[in-house]
Amino acid sequence: MTEDLFSQSAQPNRFAPLAARLRPETLEHYIGQQHLLAPDKPLRCAIEQGQIHSMIFWGPPGVGKTTLAKLLSREINAQFLAVSAVLAGVKDIRAAVSSAQQQRQMDGRATILFVDEVHRFNKSQQDAFLPYVEDGTLIFVGATTENPSFEVNNALLSRCRVYVLQSFSEPELQLLLQRALSAPLGLGDRQLRLSAAAAELLCAAADGDARRALNLLEIAADLVENA
């Protein structure tokens, strides 16, 4: 098990990209996906009842799939483990299972295993999760930009609920930009102001992608300071 493939969540540092530094610590600070997280919505109800199930987040890049998975683990005080299907293999899946089993024996805590780009795993790799999802060793949370009906095995898909994550609206991106400008871990110490016209341009260029919006804002801030 290697740290680059399989790691616990870590606190952002000041050298991390703006998007990483601004990851929310609680659901209350999470922007977007109100069709899932507003009061009485399905995922919110599951969280409040402490009944987190295996699931797949389907949506375009930059809509908060990884962040939401991390927040779920905090809400239920679960161990959070993550692998990337681009880099990981069955060996890493087995390591995650072993860690989850040890955690359960040690203090009874559940384990959320987040699998980024789950559609990159082949059939045998996806099948490796089945017994551990079935018996509750792992709470499986997959993330994909592709239609899971075509890219995820039926056996795994039948054991998960699929939640569609939507691109950020312009008001949501505007809120995110303003938060970045004022947050101590963001650009707050630079005392920058963003005009309405500039904010609209950044939102249009981001095209619903929060990570892209923050990257563009950080580039713009650097250009202004170096001008």
C-alpha positions in Angstrom: 0.0 0.0 0.0 1.6 3.2 -1.1 0.8 6.7 0.1 0.3 8.2 -3.4 -2.4 5.5 -4.2 -4.0 5.1 -0.9 -4.1 7.9 1.7 -6.0 9.5 4.5 -7.4 13.0 3.9 -4.9 15.7 5.0 -5.2 19.4 6.0 -4.4 21.7 3.2 -1.1 23.7 3.4 -0.4 27.2 2.1 1.5 25.8 -0.9 -1.5 23.7 -2.1 -3.6 25.0 -5.0 -6.5 27.3 -4.0 -9.1 24.7 -4.7 -7.4 22.3 -2.3 -7.0 24.9 0.4 -10.7 25.8 0.2 -12.2 22.4 0.6 -15.0 22.8 3.1 -14.6 21.1 6.5 -18.4 20.6 7.1 -21.5 20.1 5.0 -22.8 23.5 6.1 -19.9 25.1 4.1 -20.4 22.9 1.0 -21.7 24.8 -2.0 -24.0 23.2 -4.5 -25.9 19.9 -5.0 -28.9 21.2 -3.1 -31.1 18.7 -5.0 -29.3 16.1 -2.9 -28.3 17.9 0.3 -31.2 20.3 1.0 -33.5 19.4 3.9 -35.6 16.3 3.2 -33.6 15.4 0.1 -32.4 11.8 -0.2 -28.7 12.1 0.6 -29.3 14.6 3.4 -31.8 12.2 5.0 -29.4 9.3 4.8 -26.7 11.5 6.5 -28.9 12.7 9.3 -30.1 9.2 10.0 -26.5 7.9 10.0 -27.3 5.4 7.3 -24.6 6.0 4.7 -24.9 3.4 2.0 -22.6 2.5 -0.9 -23.0 5.0 -3.7 -21.7 6.3 -7.0 -21.3 10.0 -7.7 -21.8 10.7 -11.4 -21.0 14.2 -12.7 -18.6 16.4 -14.7 -15.2 17.4 -13.3 -15.1 20.0 -10.6 -18.5 19.6 -9.1 -17.3 18.4 -5.6 -17.4 14.6 -5.8 -14.2 14.0 -3.8 -15.1 16.7 -1.3 -18.5 15.3 -0.7 -17.1 11.9 -0.1 -14.7 13.2 2.5 -17.5 15.1 4.2 -19.6 12.0 4.4 -16.9 10.2 6.3 -16.7 13.1 8.8 -20.4 13.2 9.3 -20.5 9.6 10.4 -17.0 9.5 12.0 -15.8 6.9 9.5 -12.3 6.1 8.4 -11.7 7.7 4.9 -9.5 5.9 2.4 -9.1 6.8 -1.3 -7.7 5.2 -4.4 -7.5 6.3 -8.0 -8.6 3.7 -10.5 -6.0 5.2 -12.9 -3.2 4.1 -10.7 -4.5 1.4 -8.3 -5.0 -2.3 -8.8 -6.5 -5.3 -7.0 -3.5 -5.2 -4.5 -4.6 -1.8 -3.4 -8.2 -2.9 -3.0 -7.0 -5.7 -0.8 -5.0 -3.3 1.3 -8.1 -1.1 1.7 -10.1 -4.1 2.8 -7.4 -5.1 5.3 -7.3 -1.5 6.7 -11.1 -1.5 7.0 -11.2 -4.8 8.8 -8.5 -3.7 11.3 -10.3 -0.4 11.9 -13.6 -2.2 12.6 -11.9 -4.6 15.1 -10.0 -1.8 16.8 -12.8 0.7 17.5 -15.9 -0.3 15.6 -15.7 2.5 13.1 -16.9 2.1 9.5 -14.7 2.8 6.5 -15.6 4.8 3.4 -13.5 3.8 0.5 -13.5 6.5 -2.2 -12.7 5.2 -5.7 -12.0 8.1 -8.1 -12.7 7.4 -11.8 -14.1 4.0 -11.0 -15.0 3.5 -14.6 -11.3 3.0 -15.3 -11.4 -0.3 -13.3 -11.9 -3.4 -15.4 -14.5 -6.1 -14.6 -12.3 -8.2 -12.4 -11.2 -5.1 -10.4 -14.8 -3.9 -9.9 -15.8 -7.4 -8.9 -13.2 -7.4 -6.2 -15.3 -5.0 -4.2 -18.4 -7.1 -4.2 -18.1 -9.3 -1.1 -16.9 -6.4 1.0 -19.7 -4.1 0.0 -22.1 -6.9 0.5 -21.0 -7.7 4.0 -20.5 -4.1 5.1 -16.7 -4.2 5.5 -16.6 -1.1 3.2 -18.9 1.7 2.3 -18.1 2.1 -1.3 -18.2 5.6 -2.8 -17.2 5.7 -6.5 -16.8 8.8 -8.6 -17.2 8.9 -12.4 -17.7 11.3 -15.2 -19.1 8.5 -17.4 -22.6 7.0 -17.3 -22.4 4.3 -14.7 -25.1 2.3 -16.5 -22.5 1.6 -19.2 -19.2 1.8 -17.3 -19.9 0.1 -14.0 -20.6 -3.6 -13.7 -24.2 -4.5 -13.0 -23.3 -6.5 -9.9 -21.5 -3.5 -8.3 -24.1 -1.0 -9.7 -26.9 -3.0 -8.1 -25.3 -2.6 -4.7 -24.9 1.2 -5.0 -27.2 4.2 -5.3 -26.3 6.5 -8.1 -26.4 10.3 -7.3 -26.0 12.7 -10.2 -24.0 15.8 -9.3 -24.7 18.9 -11.3 -22.4 21.6 -12.6 -22.3 24.7 -10.5 -24.7 27.5 -11.3 -23.3 31.1 -11.8 -24.6 32.2 -8.4 -22.9 29.3 -6.7 -19.6 30.1 -8.5 -20.0 33.7 -7.5 -20.4 32.7 -3.9 -17.3 30.4 -4.2 -15.2 33.2 -5.7 -16.2 35.7 -2.9 -15.4 33.1 -0.3 -12.0 32.5 -1.8 -11.2 36.2 -1.8 -12.0 36.5 1.9 -10.9 33.2 3.4 -7.7 33.2 5.4 -6.7 29.9 3.6 -7.7 31.5 0.3 -6.7 34.9 -0.9 -7.9 36.8 2.2 -4.5 38.1 3.1 -4.0 39.8 -0.3 -6.9 42.2 0.1 -8.1 41.9 -3.5 -11.3 43.0 -5.0 -13.1 41.4 -7.9 -15.3 43.5 -10.0 -18.7 42.3 -11.1 -17.6 42.2 -14.7 -14.5 40.2 -13.9 -16.5 37.7 -11.8 -18.9 37.2 -14.6 -16.0 36.5 -17.0 -14.5 34.0 -14.6 -17.8 32.2 -14.1 -18.4 32.0 -17.8 -14.9 30.6 -18.4 -15.3 28.1 -15.6 -18.4 26.6 -17.3 -19.8 25.2 -14.1 -16.5 23.7 -12.9 -15.6 25.0 -9.4 -12.0 23.9 -9.5 -11.5 25.7 -12.8 -13.1 28.8 -11.4 -10.7 28.8 -8.4 -7.7 28.1 -10.6 -8.6 31.0 -12.9 -9.1 33.3 -9.9 -5.7 32.3 -8.5 -4.0 33.0 -11.8 -5.7 36.3 -12.1 -4.6 37.3 -8.6 -1.0 36.4 -9.4 -1.1 38.4 -12.6 -2.5 41.5 -10.8 0.1 41.3 -8.1 3.0 40.8 -10.6 1.8 43.6 -12.9 
